[in-house]
Amino acid sequence: MRITPEARENLREFMRDHEDGFVRVARLTTGGACCAKLTLGVTLDDERDEENDLLFTVENLPVVIEKSLYSSLADLRISFDQEKGIIVSHGGG
C-alpha cells in the first residue's frame, strides 16, 4: 500500500480534528437504484472491527481496510488529484 506525498498531506489535514481516528479504505457506492456504481475510496473513521479489519501505518498515517477487501487488491495506491480529490487505485492504476 502506497500513499503519495500530496495525498498524505491532504489526509493529514482532514485528520487534524480526528486525532483518535484513522483513514479507512472502503468500497463506496455512488448513485442509486439501477445506476449504482461501486468504487474504492477513503473515509475517516474511529471504530474498527478487530476481527475483520487490518490496521497499517503507511507514511505515518493509520490506515484500516477490511481483510476481505485487502486480499482482493494488488498494489493499492492512494493519490491526490486537484479536480477529483483523493483517489484509491490498485493493480498499477
C-alpha positions as CSV (number, residue, x, y, z in Angstrom):
1,M,0.0,0.0,0.0
2,R,1.4,3.4,-1.0
3,I,0.3,7.0,-0.3
4,T,1.6,9.7,-2.5
5,P,3.0,12.8,-0.7
6,E,0.1,15.0,-1.9
7,A,-2.5,12.5,-0.7
8,R,-0.6,12.2,2.6
9,E,-0.7,15.9,3.3
10,N,-4.4,16.1,2.4
11,L,-5.3,13.2,4.6
12,R,-3.3,14.7,7.5
13,E,-5.3,17.9,7.1
14,F,-8.6,16.0,7.1
15,M,-7.5,14.1,10.3
16,R,-6.4,17.2,12.2
17,D,-9.7,17.3,14.1
18,H,-9.8,13.4,14.4
19,E,-6.7,12.6,16.5
20,D,-8.1,9.2,17.5
21,G,-9.3,8.3,14.0
22,F,-7.8,6.6,11.0
23,V,-8.2,6.5,7.3
24,R,-10.5,3.7,6.1
25,V,-10.1,2.3,2.6
26,A,-13.5,1.0,1.6
27,R,-15.9,0.1,-1.1
28,L,-18.2,3.2,-1.7
29,T,-21.5,3.1,-3.5
30,T,-22.5,6.2,-5.6
31,G,-25.7,6.8,-7.5
32,G,-28.7,4.7,-6.7
33,A,-31.1,2.0,-7.9
34,C,-30.2,1.0,-11.5
35,C,-27.3,3.5,-11.7
36,A,-25.4,2.4,-8.6
37,K,-21.6,2.3,-9.0
38,L,-19.2,0.6,-6.7
39,T,-15.8,2.4,-6.3
40,L,-12.9,2.4,-3.9
41,G,-12.5,5.4,-1.7
42,V,-11.4,6.7,1.7
43,T,-13.3,7.8,4.7
44,L,-12.3,8.9,8.2
45,D,-13.4,6.5,10.9
46,D,-12.8,5.9,14.6
47,E,-14.2,2.4,15.0
48,R,-12.8,-0.8,13.7
49,D,-13.7,-4.5,13.9
50,E,-10.5,-6.2,15.1
51,E,-11.7,-9.5,13.7
52,N,-12.4,-8.2,10.2
53,D,-10.2,-5.2,9.7
54,L,-6.5,-4.8,9.2
55,L,-4.6,-1.8,10.6
56,F,-1.5,-0.5,8.9
57,T,0.7,2.5,9.4
58,V,1.5,4.0,6.0
59,E,3.6,7.2,5.7
60,N,2.9,7.8,9.4
61,L,-0.9,7.6,8.8
62,P,-3.1,4.9,10.4
63,V,-5.0,3.1,7.6
64,V,-7.7,0.4,8.1
65,I,-9.0,-1.9,5.4
66,E,-11.3,-4.9,5.6
67,K,-9.4,-8.2,5.4
68,S,-11.7,-9.4,2.5
69,L,-11.1,-6.2,0.5
70,Y,-7.3,-6.2,1.1
71,S,-6.9,-9.7,0.0
72,S,-8.5,-9.0,-3.4
73,L,-6.4,-5.9,-4.2
74,A,-2.9,-5.7,-5.6
75,D,-0.6,-2.6,-5.3
76,L,-3.1,-0.4,-3.5
77,R,-2.3,3.3,-4.1
78,I,-3.8,6.4,-2.5
79,S,-3.1,9.5,-4.5
80,F,-4.5,13.1,-4.9
81,D,-5.9,14.9,-7.9
82,Q,-6.7,18.7,-7.9
83,E,-10.0,18.1,-9.5
84,K,-11.1,14.7,-8.2
85,G,-9.5,14.8,-4.7
86,I,-8.3,11.6,-3.0
87,I,-8.2,8.6,-5.4
88,V,-7.7,5.0,-4.5
89,S,-6.5,2.7,-7.2
90,H,-4.9,-0.8,-7.5
91,G,-3.1,-3.0,-9.9
92,G,-0.8,-0.3,-11.0
93,G,-3.6,2.2,-11.7
